[in-house]
């Protein structure tokens, strides 16, 4: 594991626990000698995460589209800030630079990014896990939705293992570091699609 992509919102959320979690996650990632890849902003949980990782002496690579550079106030102090043209380029580059994904609590953008990363693993475009830092049960409803997908036959049980939630940062990072995709099956049978 070299770098972890952290999906984090441009807002800090309604609870101080979300800010505390972003700081603690950044410090824990840096303590393991891993770098942080994130959305490049200087606002919300993105900014909190980047600042905490930098304060801990870590490598922080931000990736931000031109159209969001001013709105999300691109972080000028990160190790490297890569400016891309589109959101699609942003997500692809963040995935390319990372070995795993973690999502902090967030909104539509955070959910969209984490689901796309999981889908890319499901389709075999990469083989990287997606861990959700479950602050105060924030991700319970989404995890329940994924479980319903298995019960209703839309998600295979093996595919469901791509995404996991954990309230404990060290446990979450241990699981990311140890995660190996099963090799005894296909993630998706293209003959049945």
PyMOL commands that set and color helices and strands:
alter all, ss='L'
color gray80, all
select helices_A, chain A and resi 16-31+44-55+66-69+87-97+108-122+135-137+140-151+157-160+169-178+190-192
alter helices_A, ss='H'
color red, helices_A
select strands_A, chain A and resi 3-7+35-38+60-65+80-84+100-103+130-133+163-166
alter strands_A, ss='S'
color yellow, strands_A
deselect
rebuild
show_as cartoon
